[in-house]
């Protein structure tokens, strides 16, 4: 199988931040996505991919969030400076005046952040995609799968640095979630597990469940 065996050390790494702190969080409420800036023909495959990942996790979607209306916002951009031109974007994105120069300097093609409920589970997610380079070459369906996987959990910043989050079906060429990541995602949404944890021992419980889906 492509990817890495979803054992406890590997899973702990996938949820350990830059300060060396284990931090796991998942969505506690149904996900209500809204997409800005995508071409009309891209919307059906994007939405289909989003639904596929949510279903793969065993989680739910909804048409409305009682607090926020939409709680997952996905923005497609040509360049980062566009964010500064959107009305009230500085109220949505923390420290926007400092963030934009950093994203430009790093030549980043994506940025995401979350807001959290009182129990520290994910309340809302914001995804910004600067459509250039590798992102432009991806199909809308593949892009939707990859970005939704990244939005479903509070992954470590470098969780996807070693290899792609997707693999190809050998017969159809269709993009699929990497088996190890799909197994971890499914395990992460086991209702027995907490919606948030900063205790690295949770990696052992995740691994025990993920192995069942991976094998």
N, C-alpha and C positions, 0 to 999 in steps of 0.2 A: 504494500500500500504506500502511496505517496504521503510525505509528511513525516511525523515523528510519533513514536508510540506514546499514547497519552498517559504516562506514568506520573506519579506524584512529583518527582523532582522537576520534570518538564512542565507540568501544570503550574507548579509554584512559580517558575520563571515567567510564565505567560501572564501572571497577575502581580508581578513585583515591579514597583515603580522605580524611578531614577534614584530615589533616596534609599532604595533597598527595603522598602516597606511593602508587605503583601497587602493588597487591597482588591477585594472581589466585590462586584456589585452587578445586579441584574435589574431588569424592569419589574416593578411591582404592579403596574397598572397596564391595561390594554394600550397598545401603541396606535397612535393616530398620526400617520405621516402626511406631509404636504411637501410638494416639490416645486421649486422656483427656478426658472431660467432654462429648463430643458426643452428641447424641440418637441412639438406635439407628437411626432411619430415615435419618440423615445419613451413617452409616458406609459403606454401599455406594458412594454417589457420591463420597465423599471418597477412599476407597481406589482407586476407578476412576480418578479424576483424578490421583492420585499415580502410579499405574502408567503412565498416559498420558504424563506428563512425563518419567518415567525412560526410557521406551521412546523418546520423541522425542529424548532426548539420546544414545541408543545405549548407555546404561549398564545396570546390572543391579540386581535386587532379590534378597533372600534371606529365608528364614524365621528365620535366627539369625545373629548376629554372634559370633564366637568369643570376643571380648574383653568385649563389652558386652551381649550378648543382643539388645536393640533399640538401634539407634544414631541413630534420628531420632524424637524425642519431641515430639508436638504436643499442647498443652494448650488447652482451651477454658475461658474464665473469664467470670464476670459482672463481677468487679471485681478490681483488682490485689491487694487485701488478702487475697484467697483464697490467694495464694502463701505468705504467711506462716503460714497455718494448715495447710499440708500438711507432714506429718512428713518431716524430713530434706531439705526443699527448700533450706534454707540451705547444705547440702553440695553440692547440684546446681548452684545458680545462684550465680556469684561475686558477692560484695559485696551480697547480697540486702537487708540493712538500709538500705543507701544507695540501692540501685536502686529500691525500691518508692516512696519519696517522690518521686523524680525522675519516674517514670512517671506517678504521680498528678498531679504538678505540670504535666507536659506534656500531660496528658489523652490519653496515647498509647493506641492501640487494638491495637498489636502490638509484640512484641519478640522478637528471635532472636539467638542466639549459637552459635558453633561451638567444637569442640575439634579439635585437629590431631594427625596422626601425626608420626613422627620426620622425615619428608620434607616436612612442612608442608602436605600435602594434607589434606582434610577427613576427620576420623575419626568425628565425631558432630555432630548438630545438635539444637537445642532451640528450639521455636517456641511462643510464648505469644500467644494471641489473646483480647483483651478484647471480648466480643461486644456491641457497641453501634454506633450510627450506621450507617455505610456497610457494615460487615461483616455486620450483621444482615440487611441487605437483599439480600445476595448469596446465590445458590443454593449448596448444598453443593458441587456440581460446579465452579462458578466459583471458589469459595473454595479448593477443593483445588488447582485449576490454578494460581492465583495464588501461593498459599503454597508450593507445591512448586517452582515456578520460582525463587522467592526463596531457597529452601533448597538449590538445586542448585549454586550458585556463591557465592563470596565477593564479592557485589556491593558497590559503593560505597553508603554510607548514604542518599544521595539519588538512587540510580539510577532509582527509579520515581516521583520527585516530579513530573515534567513531564506524565506521562500514564499511564493505566492499563496494566497488564501484559497486559490482554486486549482482544480485539476481538470483534465479533459476526459470525457467519456471516449473510450477507445473505439467505439463503433460509430457514434453519432458526431463526435467532436464537440458536443455540448459542454459548456462550463458547469462544473459541479463544485460544491464545497469540499475542501480537502477532508478526507475521512476522519483524520484525528481531530480536526477542529469541529467538524460536525458532531462527533461523539462527545467532545467537551461541552459544546453548546447544549446538546440534549441533556447531559448530566447536570449542567448548571441550572436548568429550569425544573429540576426535580422539586416538587413542592415541599418535600421534607427538609430541604436545605434552606439556609437563611438567604434573604435577599441581599444582605451585605455581610462581609466579614473581613477583619484585618488580622485574623488568626491563620497562620500558614498551615496549621493542621487541617484546614478545610481542603487543601490539595489532596490529602489522602482519601477523603470522602468523595471528592470529585473523580479521582482516578478510579476508585472501585466501581463507580457507576459508568464512567466513560469506557472502561474496558469491555463492558457488556455490549455497548453499541459498536465498538471498534472491531471486535473479533467476529 
